[in-house]
């Protein structure tokens, strides 16, 4: 624990951590899906605010339905919806039993010529416009907390990720990912035209987010930042140029995170990306562990340290052990505590609470 006598604000704590300075305690945040709350703007915002109300976090990663960037191109999911509450619900609680993931109903690219259907979107209209309203509402609600307001960051998927979504990747049919690789090889002009439109759409949305006042962005590679999917040289050709353009527009934000998903990930390959922190599943096969990453990049900030798998166990013991191990490996510097990916809906809230109590009051030794 730090010897700092005065308690820092959330903002001071995060900025100090990003600079490798001493903090009074590790900053932390957790996030996850409430699937039955994600098809309604009001219940989505209520769900996001539940995380803050429950755990008093230093930063909030805004979750929500992953399909929102692609819905105006024709991606459709069947979302479970049980809430009938109109307006923000200060008493929101996650549903029990937890709803299943939504199922995909439709997508726009069924033939190579369909890539031409992917046009630049107006970020103020449709699903993106609704998302902006949600972000604006979240910001206003957080400001009611007074001076000690948490950072809040919006989730942005890479263009290659969204290209998979419009081709029918709905979270389970891995043949769609292989189909995108085939289209990139056999119909490169068509796919790259779509990737350009997707990139411009994301850039427009990011600019609107910055005008609202988001603290930063959680930039996720999803199923593509892994050597199980492609070589690094191929990624540099089909993904990196678009991603760097988006990161350039994000540069004015204070807190940008690169989330490199899956096992055998490209974390080291993408470690030159201009972001403030890196998030990945450090305990997945083929991925760098936190100690190795810290030794290789002593001045880069790590966000994570607690696996989603450990949080989903009946007991918090393993999650607490992971948090203590990360503290030792980082010495509490250049570290923001959090999960390695979205916390499962089935994870006991008591496990998250136990980790939060450790981070706020506990003995890390």
ABEGO torsion letter per residue (X at the ends): XBABABBBBAAAAAAAAAAGBBBABBBBBBBBBBAAAAABAAAAAAAAAAAAAAAGBABBBBBEBAAAAAAAAGBBBBBBBABABBEBBAABBBBOBBBBBBBBABBABABAAAAAABBBBBAABEAAAAAAAAAAAAAAAAAAAEABBBBBBBBBBBAAAAAAAAAGBAGABAAAAAAAAAAAAABAAAAAAAAAAAAAAAAAAAAAAAAAGBAEBBBBAEAAABAAABBAAAAAAAAAAAAAAAAAAAAABABBBBBBBEBGBAAAAAAABBBABBBBBAABBGBBBAAAAAAABAABBBBEGBBAAAAABABAAAAAAAAAAAAAAAGGBGBBBEBABBBBAABBAAAAAAAAAAAAABBAX
